[in-house]
Amino acid sequence: MRNIQIDSARLWASLMEMAQIGATEKGGVCRLTLTDLDKQSRDLFTRWCEEAGCTVTVDEMGNMFARRPGKAADAPPVMAGSHLDSQPTGGKFDGAYGVLAGLEVIRTLNEHDVQTQAPVEVAVWTNEEGSRFSPAMMGSGVFTGTFDADTIRATVDHDGLTFGDELQRIGYAGEAHAGEHPVAAYFEAHIEQGPILEAEESTIGVVTGGQGIRWYDIECTGQEAHAGPTPMLRRRDAFVAAAQLVQDVNAIGHRFAPLACATVGTGEVFPNSRNVIPGRVVLTVDLRHPDDDILDEMETALRDNCEVLAQSSGVQVDFSRLWALPPQPFDPQCVAAVREGAQLAGYSHRDIVSGAGHDAVFMAKVTPTGMIFIPCEGGISHNEIENASQEDCAAGCNVLLHAIMQTAGATA
């Protein structure tokens, strides 16, 4: 197999041009799923792929697939991909890097007249972030049978708009049934979104699997009362109870360190008035660990904390699990292909477990899957200051190129 390299400048230029869609003043992007800006990014991706000789198809969830033919036209494709939607204050690289690295692989194969036995595809998955519509990873979730298509189409955002209607509005509701074609293997390149690679001065993270994730909604209900006349000892302050619960969740993360993560991400206070004792607070909790048994222990600790808090505070605490994603190991051969690519190119590398959810975690349920991490500055992501170097972006893309060429059966 030939040792060819991607065009670093071309990849970087594509990343920077895509980042202009939804660009924010602080240098990030706001490109929420199924908005007009999401449509613009999809339209640009489609144009680039067609210019590279690919055929672009769209399924019922808006998932996009750009195919470069292989010698065996009917063979299942080797796929690379990620997402183009962002957080409200997101960065240039989260998701978009994986999509455009896949496109750069196809451009490089074309440039060097490399044929592959299997077709090569680049996927754009709909609503990976789960910011506008919840839960996350809807497109890949329906594709892999994790979510029901009708349920996802009926999901409503904060403005009462449904996923299905918005998908139709931007013109990306395809007719193909999600997941109807098999995939030979799937690779996803991504920024690490954590500090490990940068701290250890490693260029490539060879991702061996994904952490388990569980999301919870917790509602604390006390009693609203006037902030002046109500004595402290007679209060049932839902905000005070919620504040204790935030501390409890943080303690759970420390208790199951070093691999555990426990986060209260949002809090809504009612009635949210300066001189009214809060009567209700709604919190979201995110627990993560690569071991499902430990996640069970973390969930039990959270539930116990809620019960103890209710007894001690006089505030009603309602606990519910919204979503669960079990830990997912990646395919040994795909992991080996990533590791071999890093070794052949001479990049420093280490094995790593993904702390974030990715479409690759769902894809691993239905096809052999691997992931490639590159460093991001300060380990910061989901933030407008998110940054990665051109050199590291090129390195990860070169490793992706190797993995795809090896898996798809590349010949000169």
Buried (B, 14 or more C-beta within 10 A) or exposed (E): EEEBEBBBEBBBEBBEEBBEBBBBEEEBBBBBBBBEBBBBBBBBBBEBBEEBEBEBBBBBBBBBBBBBBBEEEEBBBBBBBBBBBBBBBBBBBBBBBBBBBBBBBBBBBEEEEBBBBBBBBBBBBBBBBBBBBBBBBBBBBBBBEBBEBEEBBEBEBEEEBBBBEBBBBBEBBBEBEBBEBEBBBBBBBBBBBBBBBBEEEBBBBBBBBBBBBBBBBBBBBBBBBEBEEBEEEEBBBBBBBBBBBBEBBEEBBEEBEEEBBBBBEEBEBBEEEEEBBBBBBBBBBBBBBBBEEBBEBBBEBBBEBBEEBBEEBEBBBEBEBEBBBEBBEBBEEBBBBBBBBBBBBEBEBBEBBBBBBBBBBBBBBBBBBBBBBBBBBEBBBBBBEBBBBBEBBBBBBBBBBBBBBBBBBBEE
